[in-house]
Amino acid sequence: MQHIYVGFLQNTVFELFFYFLWWSVFGWFLEVVDRTLETGGFENRGFLNGPICPIYGFGVIIITHVLAPLKGDFLVLYVLSVAICTSFELFVGVLMEKTFHAKWWDYSEEKFNYRGFICLRISLLWGVGSVLVICVVHPLIEKLVAKIPYLGGNIFAAVVTTIIVIDIIATLSDIRQFNMRLKQVDYIATLLHDKSIALGENISDEVLVLNAKYEKLSEQIKTSRIVRAFPTMKPLNYTRTFKVIKSRISNKFRPEDYDEKYENTRLLIESVPAAGTDDKN
């Protein structure tokens, strides 16, 4: 890796790998700290299972190579940093939405946002962070990477790359399972509604079985790492079903979230004892 030179980036693959790794891990750390301060508890942030957010790694490599020549002009550096980081965040957000049929973060409640993918406040913060990275932090990282022994570094890079590939495969499998479970919950909700069962009526064994499946799948969805890592994530398919599940996490039901089918399902589910409980509870 140390001998493979990427001319247009003026770095070797060895150097680029460690730049990418450092900033991906650092980005994950920032995300975890931000979420911990918000919720009071640790949550593993990021698209992958491991402590790494690739969007930060790729983002820093882009801005450091494109904007490094502008270190002496802070205003131009800041403005271009905002523009590039915002464009990159928008591109990644749209790409992930098209690829995985979900919006993974949502700034819709922020002022001056565009489709929830980007917003002015975050863009301005990207600019500040980029200036600090380019002028202060990344030069230090370059010096540290230059001191990494080639043999040990290559072995370490090979191991980490293998782990990341395995993590990507596992994450794609998790997303597939998540979507399948959401589809199953939506189907069960349809079955329950089609039976036209109202509160107060006798509940058949079939409905009890369906409710048990509904509860189990809903629990798996709302406790999944995907939901915990991306609390504002919104699937494009089965949106109403996901809203029901998410609202049950906070025990806050908003009538405007449901149509008749989902409201009837909610009433039915609330009337059936959850698995492992009895009527006294």
Backbone as numpy.savetxt, mean C-alpha at the origin, in Angstrom:
# Nx Ny Nz CAx CAy CAz Cx Cy Cz
28.88 -7.45 -10.55 28.07 -6.24 -10.55 28.92 -4.97 -10.55
30.09 -5.04 -9.86 30.90 -3.84 -9.74 31.52 -3.41 -11.06
31.58 -4.32 -12.03 32.21 -4.01 -13.31 31.18 -3.64 -14.39
29.90 -3.80 -14.06 28.86 -3.47 -15.05 28.50 -2.00 -14.89
28.89 -1.22 -15.85 28.73 0.23 -15.78 27.52 0.69 -16.58
26.64 1.45 -15.92 25.47 1.99 -16.59 25.82 3.42 -17.00
26.19 3.57 -18.25 26.75 4.83 -18.73 25.88 6.04 -18.51
24.60 5.97 -18.89 23.76 7.17 -18.81 23.45 7.57 -17.38
23.67 6.63 -16.42 23.49 6.96 -15.01 24.82 7.22 -14.32
25.91 6.93 -15.02 27.25 7.17 -14.50 27.51 6.44 -13.18
26.98 5.25 -13.06 27.19 4.40 -11.89 27.27 2.96 -12.32
27.86 2.13 -11.49 27.84 0.69 -11.74 26.55 0.11 -11.19
26.21 -1.10 -11.63 25.03 -1.79 -11.11 25.18 -2.01 -9.61
26.42 -2.29 -9.19 26.72 -2.49 -7.77 26.29 -1.26 -6.96
26.71 -0.09 -7.42 26.39 1.15 -6.70 24.89 1.42 -6.73
24.27 1.25 -7.88 22.83 1.51 -8.00 22.02 0.59 -7.10
22.46 -0.66 -7.00 21.72 -1.60 -6.16 21.71 -1.13 -4.71
22.87 -0.73 -4.20 22.93 -0.33 -2.80 22.27 1.02 -2.56
22.30 1.91 -3.56 21.52 3.15 -3.42 20.03 2.82 -3.31
19.60 1.96 -4.22 18.19 1.56 -4.24 17.80 0.90 -2.92
18.62 -0.02 -2.43 18.31 -0.74 -1.21 18.24 0.20 -0.01
19.23 1.06 0.11 19.25 1.98 1.24 18.00 2.85 1.27
17.67 3.48 0.15 16.53 4.40 0.15 15.19 3.68 0.23
15.14 2.46 -0.25 13.90 1.68 -0.13 13.64 1.32 1.33
14.69 0.92 2.04 14.55 0.59 3.46 14.27 1.86 4.26
14.96 2.94 3.93 14.74 4.20 4.64 13.31 4.69 4.42
12.80 4.56 3.20 11.42 4.95 2.91 10.43 4.12 3.71
10.71 2.81 3.82 9.85 1.95 4.63 9.85 2.43 6.07
11.02 2.77 6.59 11.14 3.26 7.96 10.31 4.52 8.18
10.40 5.46 7.24 9.61 6.68 7.35 8.11 6.39 7.36
7.68 5.48 6.49 6.27 5.12 6.42 5.79 4.50 7.73
6.62 3.62 8.30 6.26 2.95 9.55 6.18 3.96 10.69
7.15 4.86 10.76 7.14 5.88 11.82 5.90 6.76 11.69
5.60 7.19 10.48 4.43 8.05 10.25 3.15 7.35 10.66
3.01 6.08 10.29 1.81 5.33 10.62 1.74 5.03 12.11
2.88 4.77 12.73 2.91 4.48 14.17 2.48 5.70 14.97
2.97 6.87 14.56 2.57 8.10 15.24 1.07 8.36 15.06
0.54 7.95 13.93 -0.89 8.18 13.63 -1.79 7.22 14.40
-1.38 5.95 14.51 -2.25 4.94 15.11 -1.82 4.52 16.51
-0.57 4.77 16.86 -0.09 4.35 18.16 0.41 2.92 18.21
0.43 2.25 17.07 0.89 0.85 17.03 1.69 0.59 15.76
2.56 -0.41 15.83 3.40 -0.75 14.68 2.57 -1.39 13.58
2.80 -0.95 12.36 2.19 -1.56 11.20 3.22 -1.65 10.09
3.32 -2.83 9.48 4.29 -3.04 8.40 3.78 -2.39 7.14
4.38 -1.27 6.78 3.93 -0.51 5.63 4.62 -1.00 4.36
4.10 -0.56 3.23 4.74 -0.89 1.97 4.04 -2.00 1.23
4.28 -2.05 -0.07 3.65 -3.02 -0.95 4.13 -4.43 -0.66
5.42 -4.59 -0.34 5.99 -5.91 -0.08 5.92 -6.24 1.40
6.16 -7.51 1.71 6.11 -7.96 3.10 7.34 -7.52 3.87
8.48 -7.49 3.20 9.72 -7.13 3.86 9.83 -5.64 4.12
10.86 -5.24 4.90 11.04 -3.82 5.25 11.65 -3.02 4.10
10.87 -2.85 3.06 11.38 -2.17 1.87 10.22 -1.56 1.08
10.40 -0.31 0.66 9.42 0.38 -0.20 10.14 0.78 -1.49
10.05 -0.03 -2.52 10.79 0.22 -3.76 10.54 1.58 -4.39
9.36 2.14 -4.17 9.05 3.43 -4.79 10.03 4.50 -4.33
10.50 4.41 -3.10 11.48 5.37 -2.60 12.84 5.14 -3.26
13.22 3.88 -3.38 14.50 3.57 -4.01 14.58 4.07 -5.44
13.55 3.75 -6.22 13.53 4.21 -7.61 13.43 5.73 -7.69
12.62 6.31 -6.80 12.43 7.75 -6.82 13.71 8.52 -6.55
14.47 8.07 -5.55 15.72 8.77 -5.21 16.75 8.62 -6.33
16.83 7.44 -6.91 17.77 7.25 -8.03 17.43 8.19 -9.18
16.15 8.39 -9.44 15.73 9.29 -10.52 16.14 10.73 -10.21
15.76 11.22 -9.03 16.01 12.64 -8.73 17.49 12.94 -8.55
18.24 12.01 -7.97 19.66 12.30 -7.76 20.42 12.36 -9.07
20.01 11.56 -10.04 20.72 11.57 -11.32 20.24 12.68 -12.25
18.97 13.04 -12.12 18.45 14.09 -13.00 18.78 15.48 -12.46
18.72 15.63 -11.13 18.80 16.97 -10.55 20.12 17.30 -9.87
21.02 16.34 -9.74 22.30 16.61 -9.07 23.05 17.81 -9.64
23.03 18.04 -10.95 23.74 19.21 -11.49 23.19 20.55 -11.01
22.01 20.55 -10.38 21.38 21.80 -9.96 21.57 22.09 -8.48
22.52 21.43 -7.85 22.72 21.61 -6.41 22.92 23.06 -6.01
23.52 23.85 -6.88 23.82 25.24 -6.53 22.64 26.17 -6.60
21.53 25.76 -7.20 20.35 26.62 -7.34 19.19 25.97 -6.60
19.03 26.33 -5.34 18.06 25.66 -4.48 16.61 25.86 -4.94
16.30 27.04 -5.46 14.92 27.29 -5.88 14.55 26.41 -7.06
15.39 26.39 -8.09 15.13 25.55 -9.25 15.13 24.08 -8.85
16.07 23.71 -7.99 16.15 22.33 -7.51 14.87 21.93 -6.80
14.36 22.82 -5.96 13.13 22.53 -5.22 11.93 22.38 -6.16
11.78 23.34 -7.07 10.62 23.32 -7.98 10.63 22.07 -8.85
11.79 21.74 -9.40 11.88 20.55 -10.25 11.71 19.27 -9.43
12.16 19.28 -8.18 11.97 18.12 -7.31 10.49 17.87 -7.07
9.75 18.94 -6.81 8.30 18.81 -6.62 7.66 18.24 -7.87
8.04 18.77 -9.03 7.44 18.34 -10.30 7.75 16.88 -10.59
9.02 16.49 -10.43 9.41 15.11 -10.76 8.82 14.11 -9.78
8.91 14.40 -8.48 8.38 13.47 -7.47 6.86 13.32 -7.61
6.18 14.42 -7.86 4.73 14.37 -8.02 4.35 13.56 -9.25
5.07 13.78 -10.34 4.80 13.03 -11.57 5.06 11.54 -11.36
6.13 11.23 -10.64 6.48 9.83 -10.39 5.43 9.17 -9.50
4.97 9.88 -8.46 3.94 9.33 -7.58 2.65 9.09 -8.35
2.28 10.03 -9.22 1.08 9.88 -10.04 1.22 8.68 -10.98
2.37 8.57 -11.61 2.61 7.46 -12.54 2.50 6.11 -11.83
3.15 5.99 -10.66 3.12 4.72 -9.92 1.71 4.42 -9.44
1.00 5.45 -8.96 -0.37 5.24 -8.49 -1.29 4.74 -9.58
-1.22 5.37 -10.75 -2.06 4.96 -11.88 -1.66 3.57 -12.36
-0.35 3.31 -12.43 0.13 2.00 -12.88 -0.35 0.89 -11.95
-0.26 1.10 -10.65 -0.70 0.08 -9.69 -2.21 -0.10 -9.73
-2.93 0.99 -9.97 -4.38 0.89 -10.08 -4.77 0.04 -11.29
-4.11 0.29 -12.42 -4.41 -0.46 -13.64 -3.97 -1.92 -13.52
-2.86 -2.14 -12.82 -2.31 -3.49 -12.72 -3.06 -4.36 -11.72
-3.37 -3.78 -10.56 -3.96 -4.57 -9.47 -5.41 -4.20 -9.18
-5.99 -3.33 -9.99 -7.41 -2.97 -9.87 -7.74 -2.44 -8.47
-6.87 -1.58 -7.97 -7.10 -0.97 -6.67 -6.32 0.33 -6.58
-6.86 1.28 -5.82 -6.14 2.52 -5.52 -5.47 2.30 -4.17
-4.13 2.30 -4.16 -3.39 1.87 -2.97 -3.24 2.97 -1.93
-3.30 4.22 -2.33 -3.35 5.31 -1.37 -4.33 6.33 -1.91
-4.84 7.16 -1.01 -5.91 8.06 -1.42 -5.79 9.39 -0.68
-5.53 10.46 -1.43 -5.44 11.80 -0.85 -6.73 12.59 -1.11
-7.82 11.89 -1.32 -9.06 12.57 -1.70 -9.53 13.58 -0.66
-9.19 13.34 0.60 -9.63 14.25 1.65 -8.67 15.43 1.83
-7.57 15.41 1.10 -6.61 16.53 1.15 -7.05 17.62 0.17
-6.72 18.86 0.47 -7.00 19.95 -0.45 -6.06 19.88 -1.65
-6.56 20.33 -2.77 -5.77 20.42 -4.01 -5.16 19.06 -4.37
-6.02 18.06 -4.44 -5.57 16.73 -4.85 -6.06 16.44 -6.26
-5.42 15.48 -6.90 -5.85 15.03 -8.22 -6.16 13.55 -8.16
-7.46 13.24 -8.23 -7.96 11.87 -8.23 -7.47 11.05 -7.02
-7.03 11.72 -6.00 -6.57 11.03 -4.80 -5.16 10.48 -4.91
-4.55 10.57 -6.08 -3.20 10.03 -6.28 -2.12 10.97 -5.75
-2.33 12.26 -5.95 -1.35 13.26 -5.53 -2.08 14.42 -4.87
-1.37 15.19 -4.07 -1.97 16.39 -3.48 -0.86 17.40 -3.21
-1.24 18.64 -3.08 -0.27 19.73 -2.96 0.60 19.59 -1.71
0.01 19.27 -0.58 0.79 19.20 0.67 1.91 18.18 0.58
1.57 16.98 0.09 2.58 15.92 -0.02 3.63 16.29 -1.06
3.19 16.91 -2.16 4.13 17.30 -3.21 5.15 18.30 -2.68
4.70 19.27 -1.88 5.62 20.25 -1.30 6.62 19.58 -0.36
6.14 18.59 0.38 7.03 17.84 1.28 8.05 17.03 0.48
7.61 16.46 -0.66 8.55 15.74 -1.53 9.68 16.67 -1.94
9.35 17.92 -2.23 10.37 18.88 -2.65 11.40 19.13 -1.57
10.93 19.33 -0.34 11.85 19.55 0.78 12.74 18.33 0.99
12.12 17.16 0.99 12.89 15.94 1.19 13.92 15.72 0.09
13.54 16.02 -1.14 14.45 15.81 -2.26 15.67 16.71 -2.18
15.47 17.96 -1.80 16.59 18.89 -1.67 17.56 18.39 -0.59
17.03 17.93 0.52 17.88 17.41 1.59 18.63 16.16 1.13
17.93 15.30 0.41 18.56 14.07 -0.08 19.69 14.38 -1.04
19.43 15.23 -2.02 20.41 15.52 -3.06 21.62 16.28 -2.52
21.37 17.25 -1.64 22.45 18.13 -1.18 23.18 17.62 0.06
22.51 16.82 0.88 23.10 16.44 2.16 23.29 14.94 2.32
22.22 14.19 2.20 22.26 12.78 2.60 22.88 11.87 1.55
22.45 11.99 0.30 22.92 11.05 -0.71 24.43 11.10 -0.93
25.07 12.26 -0.89 26.54 12.26 -1.00 27.20 11.41 0.08
26.63 11.39 1.27 27.17 10.54 2.35 26.96 9.06 2.03
25.80 8.75 1.46 25.51 7.36 1.09 26.47 6.89 0.01
26.77 7.76 -0.93 27.72 7.42 -1.98 29.08 7.04 -1.40
29.53 7.80 -0.40 30.82 7.51 0.24 30.79 6.17 0.98
29.66 5.89 1.63 29.53 4.62 2.36 29.52 3.43 1.40
28.78 3.57 0.31 28.70 2.48 -0.67 30.07 2.22 -1.29
30.85 3.28 -1.48 32.19 3.13 -2.07 33.11 2.29 -1.19
32.78 2.18 0.08 33.62 1.42 1.02 33.18 -0.04 1.17
32.09 -0.43 0.52 31.60 -1.82 0.64 32.51 -2.74 -0.16
33.04 -3.80 0.47 33.90 -4.76 -0.26 33.12 -5.40 -1.40
33.74 -5.51 -2.57 33.04 -6.01 -3.75 32.54 -7.45 -3.57
33.38 -8.32 -3.07 32.99 -9.71 -2.94 31.83 -9.86 -1.96
32.02 -9.32 -0.76 30.95 -9.39 0.23 29.69 -8.68 -0.23
29.88 -7.55 -0.91 28.73 -6.79 -1.40 27.95 -7.54 -2.45
28.66 -8.23 -3.34 27.99 -9.01 -4.38 27.22 -10.19 -3.80
27.82 -10.85 -2.82 27.13 -11.98 -2.17 25.88 -11.47 -1.47
26.04 -10.38 -0.73 24.90 -9.79 -0.03 23.81 -9.37 -1.01
24.21 -8.75 -2.11 23.24 -8.29 -3.12 22.49 -9.47 -3.74
23.20 -10.57 -3.98 22.56 -11.75 -4.57 21.52 -12.33 -3.62
21.86 -12.39 -2.32 20.93 -12.93 -1.32 19.70 -12.03 -1.20
19.93 -10.72 -1.09 18.83 -9.77 -0.93 17.93 -9.77 -2.16
18.53 -9.83 -3.34 17.74 -9.86 -4.57 16.84 -11.09 -4.61
17.38 -12.23 -4.20 16.58 -13.47 -4.14 15.40 -13.32 -3.19
15.68 -12.73 -2.02 14.62 -12.52 -1.02 13.54 -11.58 -1.57
13.96 -10.53 -2.26 13.00 -9.57 -2.81 12.12 -10.23 -3.87
12.73 -11.05 -4.73 11.96 -11.76 -5.76 10.93 -12.68 -5.11
11.35 -13.41 -4.08 10.42 -14.30 -3.37 9.30 -13.48 -2.73
9.66 -12.33 -2.17 8.68 -11.45 -1.54 7.67 -10.94 -2.57
8.15 -10.58 -3.75 7.25 -10.10 -4.80 6.24 -11.19 -5.18
6.74 -12.42 -5.32 5.86 -13.54 -5.67 4.82 -13.76 -4.58
5.27 -13.72 -3.31 4.36 -13.92 -2.18 3.32 -12.79 -2.11
3.76 -11.57 -2.38 2.83 -10.44 -2.34 1.78 -10.54 -3.43
2.20 -10.92 -4.63 1.24 -11.10 -5.72 0.22 -12.18 -5.39
0.69 -13.24 -4.70 -0.22 -14.30 -4.26 -1.20 -13.77 -3.22
-0.71 -12.92 -2.29 -1.58 -12.34 -1.26 -2.66 -11.46 -1.91
-2.26 -10.69 -2.91 -3.23 -9.81 -3.58 -4.29 -10.65 -4.30
-3.87 -11.73 -4.91 -4.80 -12.61 -5.60 -5.80 -13.22 -4.60
-5.29 -13.67 -3.46 -6.16 -14.22 -2.41 -7.12 -13.17 -1.89
-6.60 -11.96 -1.69 -7.43 -10.86 -1.20 -8.60 -10.61 -2.14
-8.31 -10.53 -3.43 -9.37 -10.27 -4.42 -10.37 -11.42 -4.50
-9.88 -12.66 -4.37 -10.77 -13.82 -4.40 -11.70 -13.81 -3.19
-11.16 -13.48 -2.02 -11.99 -13.43 -0.82 -13.03 -12.33 -0.91
-12.62 -11.20 -1.46 -13.56 -10.09 -1.61 -14.68 -10.48 -2.57
-14.34 -11.18 -3.62 -15.34 -11.66 -4.58 -16.31 -12.63 -3.91
-15.77 -13.52 -3.06 -16.61 -14.51 -2.37 -17.56 -13.83 -1.39
-17.05 -12.82 -0.67 -17.90 -12.09 0.27 -19.03 -11.39 -0.47
-18.71 -10.80 -1.60 -19.73 -10.13 -2.39 -20.79 -11.12 -2.87
-20.35 -12.30 -3.27 -21.28 -13.32 -3.74 -22.19 -13.79 -2.60
-21.62 -13.98 -1.42 -22.43 -14.40 -0.27 -23.43 -13.31 0.10
-22.99 -12.05 0.03 -23.91 -10.95 0.32 -25.09 -10.97 -0.65
-24.82 -11.29 -1.90 -25.88 -11.39 -2.90 -26.85 -12.53 -2.56
-26.31 -13.67 -2.16 -27.16 -14.81 -1.79 -28.04 -14.47 -0.61
-27.46 -13.83 0.39 -28.23 -13.48 1.58 -29.35 -12.50 1.24
-29.05 -11.56 0.38 -30.07 -10.59 0.00 -31.18 -11.25 -0.82
-30.79 -12.13 -1.72 -31.76 -12.77 -2.60 -32.76 -13.63 -1.84
-32.37 -14.06 -0.65 -33.29 -14.87 0.15 -34.34 -14.01 0.84
-34.15 -12.70 0.76 -35.15 -11.75 1.29 -35.50 -12.05 2.74
-34.48 -12.24 3.55 -34.71 -12.52 4.97 -34.63 -11.22 5.74
-35.67 -10.93 6.54 -35.70 -9.70 7.31 -35.42 -10.00 8.78
-35.09 -8.98 9.51 -34.86 -9.16 10.95 -36.14 -9.66 11.63
-35.95 -10.52 12.60 -37.08 -11.02 13.35 -37.63 -12.31 12.82
-37.29 -12.69 11.57 -37.78 -13.94 11.02 -36.88 -15.09 11.44
-37.39 -16.31 11.31 -36.58 -17.48 11.61 -35.41 -17.56 10.64
-34.26 -17.86 11.16 -33.06 -17.93 10.34 -32.75 -19.39 10.02
-32.69 -19.72 8.76 -32.47 -21.11 8.36 -31.02 -21.52 8.59
-30.80 -22.85 8.59 -29.44 -23.37 8.74 -28.56 -22.91 7.59
-29.14 -22.83 6.41 -28.36 -22.41 5.25 -27.84 -20.99 5.43
-28.68 -20.12 5.98 -28.27 -18.74 6.22 -27.18 -18.68 7.28
-27.30 -19.53 8.31 -26.27 -19.57 9.35 -24.92 -19.98 8.76
-24.94 -20.94 7.86 -23.70 -21.39 7.21 -23.13 -20.27 6.36
-24.00 -19.61 5.59 -23.54 -18.51 4.76 -22.96 -17.38 5.61
-23.63 -17.10 6.73 -23.14 -16.04 7.61 -21.79 -16.38 8.19
-21.60 -17.66 8.56 -20.31 -18.08 9.11 -19.20 -17.87 8.08
-19.49 -18.21 6.81 -18.50 -18.00 5.75 -18.24 -16.51 5.55
-19.32 -15.74 5.60 -19.19 -14.29 5.45 -18.29 -13.71 6.53
-18.54 -14.12 7.77 -17.76 -13.62 8.90 -16.29 -14.02 8.77
-16.05 -15.27 8.41 -14.67 -15.77 8.31 -13.89 -15.02 7.23
-14.50 -14.90 6.05 -13.84 -14.22 4.95 -13.64 -12.73 5.25
-14.65 -12.12 5.86 -14.54 -10.70 6.20 -13.40 -10.46 7.18
-13.28 -11.36 8.15 -12.21 -11.24 9.13 -10.84 -11.38 8.48
-10.74 -12.32 7.54 -9.47 -12.51 6.83 -9.11 -11.28 6.01
-10.11 -10.64 5.44 -9.85 -9.45 4.63 -9.44 -8.27 5.51
-10.20 -8.01 6.55 -9.93 -6.81 7.35 -8.68 -6.94 8.23
-8.20 -8.17 8.45 -6.96 -8.35 9.21 -5.76 -8.64 8.30
-5.97 -8.59 6.99 -4.88 -8.87 6.07 -3.83 -7.77 6.12
-2.60 -8.12 5.79 -1.52 -7.13 5.81 -1.78 -6.03 4.79
-2.44 -6.38 3.70 -2.71 -5.39 2.66 -3.56 -4.25 3.20
-4.60 -4.59 3.94 -5.49 -3.56 4.51 -4.76 -2.76 5.58
-3.96 -3.44 6.40 -3.23 -2.75 7.46 -2.16 -1.82 6.88
-1.48 -2.28 5.84 -0.40 -1.49 5.25 -0.92 -0.30 4.45
-2.10 -0.47 3.84 -2.69 0.59 3.02 -4.11 0.88 3.53
-4.22 1.61 4.66 -5.52 1.85 5.27 -6.50 2.62 4.39
-5.98 3.36 3.40 -6.89 4.11 2.51 -7.06 3.42 1.17
-6.58 2.18 1.06 -6.68 1.44 -0.19 -8.14 1.20 -0.57
-8.44 1.33 -1.86 -9.81 1.15 -2.35 -9.81 0.25 -3.57
-10.32 -0.98 -3.46 -10.42 -1.85 -4.64 -11.39 -1.25 -5.65
-11.10 -1.43 -6.93 -12.00 -0.92 -7.96 -13.20 -1.83 -8.14
-13.03 -3.13 -7.82 -14.12 -4.09 -7.91 -14.70 -4.35 -6.53
-15.99 -4.60 -6.48 -16.69 -4.92 -5.22 -16.47 -3.81 -4.18
-16.58 -2.58 -4.65 -16.30 -1.43 -3.80 -17.24 -1.37 -2.60
-18.53 -1.60 -2.85 -19.50 -1.51 -1.76 -19.26 -2.60 -0.71
-18.96 -3.79 -1.17 -18.68 -4.87 -0.23 -17.49 -4.52 0.64
-16.45 -3.95 0.05 -15.26 -3.58 0.82 -15.59 -2.48 1.81
-16.48 -1.56 1.43 -16.88 -0.50 2.36 -17.59 -1.09 3.58
-18.41 -2.12 3.35 -19.10 -2.77 4.46 -18.06 -3.36 5.42
-17.09 -4.06 4.87 -16.07 -4.69 5.70 -15.24 -3.64 6.45
-14.81 -2.60 5.74 -14.02 -1.56 6.38 -14.81 -0.84 7.46
-16.10 -0.58 7.21 -16.91 0.13 8.20 -17.14 -0.74 9.43
-17.14 -2.05 9.25 -17.30 -2.94 10.40 -16.06 -2.94 11.28
-14.91 -2.58 10.72 -13.70 -2.48 11.51 -13.83 -1.36 12.53
-14.39 -0.24 12.10 -14.54 0.90 13.00 -15.93 0.99 13.62
-16.79 0.02 13.26 -18.17 0.00 13.76 -18.93 1.28 13.40
-18.60 1.81 12.25 -19.28 3.02 11.78 -19.93 2.74 10.44
-21.26 2.65 10.45 -22.00 2.42 9.20 -22.59 3.74 8.74
-22.34 4.07 7.49 -22.90 5.29 6.92 -23.93 4.89 5.87
-25.15 5.32 6.03 -26.21 4.92 5.09 -25.87 5.23 3.64
-25.12 6.29 3.40 -24.82 6.64 2.01 -23.86 5.66 1.35
-23.25 4.78 2.15 -22.31 3.82 1.59 -22.99 2.63 0.93
-24.28 2.40 1.24 -24.91 1.16 0.81 -26.18 1.39 0.00
-26.41 0.46 -0.89 -27.71 0.45 -1.53 -28.56 -0.59 -0.77
-29.75 -0.89 -1.26 -30.66 -1.78 -0.52 -30.06 -3.15 -0.29
-29.38 -3.66 -1.30 -28.79 -5.00 -1.17 -27.83 -5.08 0.00
-26.94 -4.10 0.12 -25.91 -4.15 1.15 -26.46 -3.77 2.52
-27.45 -2.90 2.54 -28.06 -2.55 3.81 -28.82 -3.74 4.38
-29.57 -4.46 3.53 -30.26 -5.66 4.00 -29.28 -6.72 4.49
-28.19 -6.85 3.78 -27.17 -7.82 4.20 -26.61 -7.44 5.55
-26.35 -6.15 5.76 -25.83 -5.70 7.04 -26.80 -6.04 8.17
-28.08 -5.75 7.96 -29.07 -6.04 8.98 -29.13 -7.53 9.30
-29.05 -8.33 8.24 -29.08 -9.78 8.44 -27.87 -10.24 9.24
-26.68 -9.77 8.85 -25.46 -10.18 9.52 -25.49 -9.80 10.99
-26.00 -8.60 11.29 -26.05 -8.15 12.68 -27.03 -8.97 13.51
-28.00 -9.59 12.85 -29.01 -10.36 13.57 -28.58 -11.77 13.85
-27.51 -12.23 13.20 -27.05 -13.60 13.37 -25.90 -13.66 14.34
-25.93 -14.53 15.36 -24.82 -14.63 16.30 -23.54 -14.98 15.57
-22.46 -14.31 15.90 -21.17 -14.59 15.29 -20.67 -15.95 15.71
-19.81 -16.55 14.90 -19.28 -17.87 15.22 -18.58 -17.84 16.57
-18.86 -18.84 17.38 -18.20 -18.94 18.68 -18.92 -18.20 19.78
-20.12 -17.59 19.49 -20.87 -16.89 20.52 -22.24 -17.50 20.64
-22.96 -17.16 21.70 -24.33 -17.64 21.86 -25.25 -16.45 21.96
-26.56 -16.70 22.04 -27.55 -15.63 22.01 -27.46 -14.74 23.24
-26.87 -15.24 24.32 -26.79 -14.45 25.54 -25.85 -13.28 25.40
-24.88 -13.44 24.45 -23.94 -12.36 24.24 -24.47 -11.34 23.26
